[in-house]
Amino acid sequence: KSSISPLRRINKVINSYALARQKEIETLQKNAEFRREFIADISHELKTPIFATQGYIHTLLDGAIDDKHVRMKFLKRAAKSLDSLDVLVQDLLTLNQMESGVIKFTFTQFDLKDLIIEVIDQLEHKASKRDVEIIFEHEENTPYITSADRQKIYRVCQNLIFNAVKYNNNKGQVKVTLKASKSSIQVDIKDDGQGIPPEDLKRIFERFYRVEKSRNKKEGGTGLGLAIVKHILEGHKSKISVSSTVGKGSIFSFSLPLVKPVVIESKEAIQKS
Ligand code: ADP
C-alpha cells in the first residue's frame, strides 16, 4: 500500500498538471515568437526584389521607356529581379513543406559519381565565368551506389558546389571528393575561398542567415540553401558537417549509405554448380 496521504497524492497530481500546462504555454509562446520572426524575415527578403522591380518599372514609366537602349536594360533587370523573387518563393515553399513533413522522399539506387558529374556539368558555365576551377576526385572503377532520393541529393550537391563556387576567389578552386568505406560514401566539397568565421559557422544552416560580409555581395542567393540541405540530409538520417578557416576556405561534408552491388552469377557459373 502507498504511504502517501490522499491529500499529498492530489497535490502531486495538481503539481504535475500545472507543470505540463506551463510547458504547453511556453511551447505556444515559442511557436508564436518563431512565427513572428519568420514573417519579419520573409517580408524583409521579399522586399528586396519587389523594390528593385518597382524601381525599374516606375523609371520606365517616367520616360526612360522612350530610350531603346535604357528600355532594354531596365526590362532585363526587372526580369532578373522577378526571377530571383520566383526562386525565393520556390525555396520558401520547399522549406515549409519539409519542416511540416509534407514532402515525401522517394528512395532509389543510383551512382553518386554520375550525379555529381551532372551537377558539375551544370555549374561549369557559372564557375568559368568566375574563373573558378572544379575538380572531381574519385576512384575510377569503384561504383558509388547509394540508396537515396536522387532529385533531393542532386539539390544538396548543387547547393553545396554552387556555394563553393560563389564564395570563392577569382581563379579559385573547388575540389569535390568521393570516399567509399565499408558501408558509406563520404562527399567532401572543399573550396579555397573566403572561409566562414567561427561565430557564423554554427548559424549558417538557419534560414536566411548570411555571413555579414557576403550579405552585400551580389552573388548571395536566398539564404535558404543550407537550411534546405540540412533538412534533406535529415530526411536521409544523415548530417552535414563543416569546417572552415577564414581566408583559407571551407569543407562541407556528408555521407550516404554505400549499397553493395548485387553480384549476378553468370549462366555458365550457375549451370556448373
Ligand atoms: P545563400 O543563398 O546566401 O548562398 P546559403 O544558405 O546557401 O545561402 O548559405 C548561407 C550563408 O553561408 C551564405 O550567405 C554565406 O555567407 C555562407 N556560406 C555558405 N557556403 C559558403 C562557402 N563555401 N564559403 C563561404 N561562405 C559560405
Residues whose N, C-alpha, C, O or C-beta is under 5 A from the ligand:
A	BS01	ADP	N163 A164 Y167 G195 I196 I204 Y209 R210 V211 S214 G220 G221 T222 G223 L224 G225 L226 A227 S250
